[in-house]
Amino acid sequence: MCELSLSAYFDRIGYTGTPGVDLVTLAELQARHVRAIPFEGLDPLVGIPVKLDLPAIEAKLVGSRRGGYCFEHGVLFKAVLERIGFPVTGLTGRVRWMSPADSPLSPREHMLLRVEADGAPRLVDVGFGACLVDEPLGFVTDIEQPTAMGTFRLSASDGLFTLEARQPAGWRTMYVFDLVPQIHADYELGNWYTSTSPHVPFVNILILERLSADRRHKIIADRYIIEGREGARLEERPIEDVDQLTRLLDDVFGICPPVPAADLLARVSRRARG
């Protein structure tokens, strides 16, 4: 595997400091990452294979005007942190964001990290596209952990951690996970399922999210949504034509899509009718 260019990554996210193996560096990198590199699932939507080798991810997320989904963000950020010197353990989660409380657990279809910083473990996640986490979270259960853009809470039961986010209607479960270390092959398997299964949203729905200083910008299917802190809905409007989608992708999300915007909109429209 080739060696990641830290300087190129720092340029991409606008980081100009001197990195240290400490919580200050970790927090700034995470905050800048989720603001600079959008979450997007365009490749699964249009049938382009999602590659998880580091050169491919670096070329896509760092070297071009693209983003990615959880596995791509996670593999990239893990490589960055390891280059700096952070002890990092890759983990996987089972997504619960859209699941009824009594539904069975899903496969391991999400990537997150356990990172040691300033002598304590931190939960680090730069790729949960329904509710991007903008700061490292402490591995402390049953307390509210506020960040600039949200409030989160960890709980533990029966060997599983549960991560929740406060939303306007109350606490909402993001995913459950354990502390079993994962190797790259585990992510390749989860990535194949997440990018190809008809039961996963990315192959059916246009999904993007990017954070700005005080806003969450989202596209879900044919809707553009702006949220404030803790998911407070500030604006929602339909995406009605190709020009509007093109402007959103370019100006708001900083994305040059892999296919013409007209093709993306046509896929969204067909699935909405179906």
Stockholm file with secondary structure:
# STOCKHOLM 1.0

chainA/1-274         MCELSLSAYFDRIGYTGTPGVDLVTLAELQARHVRAIPFEGLDPLVGIPVKLDLPAIEAKLVGSRRGGYCFEHGVLFKAVLERIGFPVTGLTGRVRWMSPADSPLSPREHMLLRVEADGAPRLVDVGFGACLVDEPLGFVTDIEQPTAMGTFRLSASDGLFTLEARQPAGWRTMYVFDLVPQIHADYELGNWYTSTSPHVPFVNILILERLSADRRHKIIADRYIIEGREGARLEERPIEDVDQLTRLLDDVFGICPPVPAADLLARVSRRARG
#=GR chainA/1-274 SS CCCCCHHHHHHHHTCCSCCCSSHHHHHHHHHHHHHHSCEECHHHHHTCCCCCSHHHHIIIIITSSCCBCHHHHHHHHHHHHHHHTCCEEEEEEEECTTSCTTSCCCCSCEEEEEEEETTEEEEECSCCTTSCCCSCEESCBSSEEECSSCEEEEEEETTEEEEEEEETTEEEEEEEECCCCCCHHHHHHHHHHHHHCTTSGGGTSCEEEEECSSCEEEEETTEEEEECGGGCEEEEEECCSHHHHHHIIIIISCCCCSSCHHHHHHHHHHHHHC
#=GC SS_cons         CCCCCHHHHHHHHTCCSCCCSSHHHHHHHHHHHHHHSCEECHHHHHTCCCCCSHHHHIIIIITSSCCBCHHHHHHHHHHHHHHHTCCEEEEEEEECTTSCTTSCCCCSCEEEEEEEETTEEEEECSCCTTSCCCSCEESCBSSEEECSSCEEEEEEETTEEEEEEEETTEEEEEEEECCCCCCHHHHHHHHHHHHHCTTSGGGTSCEEEEECSSCEEEEETTEEEEECGGGCEEEEEECCSHHHHHHIIIIISCCCCSSCHHHHHHHHHHHHHC
//
